[in-house]
Each structure stands twice: as structure tokens, then as C-alpha cells.
Amino acid sequence: MNPIEILKAKIDQANLWHKEITLNRNEYLKVMGSTNTNLYYIQSGSLRIFIEDEYQEHTIRLGYQNNFIAALDSFITNQPSDLYIQAIKKCELQVLTKKAFNQFIQQDTEHLLLWQKMTEYLIYQQLEREIDILTHSPKERYRRVLARSPQLFQEIPSKYIASYLRMTPETLSRIKKS
């Protein structure tokens, strides 16, 4: 079992879920300027985390079935953030409040170590992505993300993958064809 499955099973066992929610396609879970400190488990569907500048949207994270997702900056700081979280496909989510989660990880060293392992992996993923964006060609970025996350290409529309990889949808289409 991977750390995500283990954490999910332990939260299920402790009956900590606050509620379940459904988001329709294109519906927002979080908008810019809001504070959202919940942790979400994606039972079905897919979401994207993005920011906007005056010219375009920049996808910085993608989430799909059997993964956790959160506005991590807001989760950590309890402050509003510039992030948006939007459903790409209809989603079924389980909601865990930060308060319940913090009590859960503080009550058992095993829980805390599991969260630490997941956090380390998240940091590692972000570092790999930054290195890819800064140092690799679009074709190499595509190849590397395909090797790391093949499920991404089955769950997420190409326009969001292109934004995540910092390329145009047309460039991604050409790369996929070659």
C-alpha cells in the first residue's frame, strides 16, 4: 500500500470525514482571495489548481481519483491565497477539516510520520516539476511527466496538461504526434 492509501484507510477507520461534496464540471472548490484549510480526498473526477495573471491561467497542480488535494498555501498559513481549485470533471470529494486532521496526526507518531512522508513526496514532486520547467525542452518535459504520471493523460484534458507543462496546446499536440 502506498502512503496515500494508508492515510486514507486510517482516516476512514477513525471516521474523521466532515462531509462529502459533489462538484460539477467547471465548478470551483476555491477561488482567488479565499481561505480554504480543508483537505480533500478525490473519490472520483479530476481537479486543477491554478493561478491567473493578466494574460492567462497557469495550472500548477492536477488532482484525480484516489488522491488528496488542498490549497496547500492556505492550509499551512490559514490565510487567503491566490489559488483557484476547479473541477475539470464532475467530482465526488470527501472533506477533512484541518482541525480534525491536526488532531489525528498529533495523536499517533505513526500518523505524523505518514504525513511527513507524504509531504516530503509532494515537495520532491514540485522540485522535479520546477527543474523540468526550467531546464528541459517541451518534448523532454512531456516525456518525463508521461513516465512519472501516465494516468494524467487518461484523466486530464490536453489543454490543462499543456498549461501544467508550460506549453501551448498546439505544442503538446505536435509532441504527442511525433
N, C-alpha and C positions, 0 to 999 in steps of 0.2 A: 504494500500500500504506500502511495506517495504521501507527503506531508499534508497536502490539501484534503485528500480522502480521510486521513487520520483525524485532522482537525474537525472536519465536517461531522464525522462519526461521533467524536467526543462532545461536540455542541449538541448534536441530536440526542445523545444519551443524557446529557444534562438538561435537556428540554429548555434551552435558552432562547429559542427564536421568539422574537417580539411579535411578528406577524408575517404574513405572506402578501405580496402585492403583484399585480399584473400591470405591465406597461405595454401599450400598443406601439406598433411601429412608429418611429419618429417622435414618440413622447419622451419628455425629459424627466430624468430622475433628479437632476441637479442643474441649476443654471448659474451663470456667472454672478458673483456678488452674494451668493447664498452660502450658508454654513450647513454642511451635512457631515455628521460624525458617525453615521451608521456604517456597518459592514454588511455587505450583501453577498448572498450565495446565489449564483445563477443556476436555477433548475432547468430552464430551457430558454432559448433565444440567444441574442447577442447584443452587446452594447459597445459604445465607443466613448472614450474620454477625449475631449478636445478643448483647445483654446482658440480664440479668434484674434486676429489683428485687423487692421483696417482694410486688408486686401483679401484675406482668405482664412479658412479654418485649418488648424493643424492638429491632426489626430496624434495623440501621444500614447494611448493605450487602447487595447481592444480586449473585450471580455466575452467569453462564450460559455456554453453549458459546462457545469461541474467545476467552475472556478469562482473565486471570490473577487469582488470588485469594491472599490471605495474611492472617494475623493480624498486621497491619502494626505494631501496638504491640510485639508480641513479636519480630517480625522486626527492628525497629530497635534495641530495647533488650536483646535476649537475656534478657528477664525473663518470668516468668509474667504472664498477663493475665486479665482478667475476661471476655474474649470467648469465645463459642461459635461454632463453624462446623459447620453441619449440612446434610446433603444434603436437598434438597427432593424431588428425583427421583434415580433411580439415576444415579451419576456415574462417568465414567472420567476420571482425573486423571493428569497427568504431574507428577512431583516433581523439583524442583531444590533442592539444598541451598544454604543461604546461603553457605557457604564456596566452593562451585563458582561461584555467581553472582557473588560479590565478585571472585574471580579473573578471571572473564570480563569484568566491566565495567572492571576496572583494567588489563587488558592492551591495551585499544584505546580511544582517545579517542572514536571514533565510538560505541562501546558505551556509554560513560559518558554521552555527550550524549543518546543514545536513552533511557537510563534516566532522565536528568534531565527530558526532555520528558514521559515517561510519568508521572513523579512530579508534575510541575507540573500536568498534566491532572487527576490524581487529586485534588490539593489544590483545584483550581478546581471540580471536581465537588462535593467536600464543602462548599465555601463556598457554591455555588449552592443545595445542599440545605439548609444551615443558614438561609440567607436565606429560602428558601421556607417552611420550618417556622416561622420567627419572624415573618414579615411578611405571608404570603399566606393567604387563606381556603382551606379544604379543596378547594373547587372549583378554585381557581386552582392549588393545588399539584398536583392531578390533571392539569390541562391542561398545566402546564409539564413534568411528568415524562413525560407521554404524548408531547409534542413532542421531548423530549430522548432518550427511550429507548422507542420504540414496541415493540421486541422484548420488553421487560419484561412487557408484558401478554399476550404469547403464551407466555412461558416460565414465569412465576411465578404460583402461585395467588393469588387476590384477598386472602385473609386476610393473607398476607405483604406484599403491596403496601400494604394498609391500614396495617399496622404501620409499614412504611417511611415512609409519608406521614403518620404520626401521626394516624390517624383510626380509627374503628371500621369493621369490615367492612360494617356496615349503612349507614354514611355513604358509604362508597365505592360500594356498590351503588346507592344513590339518585343519586349524582352520575353514575355511568355510564349510568343510565336517562334522565337529563334531557338 
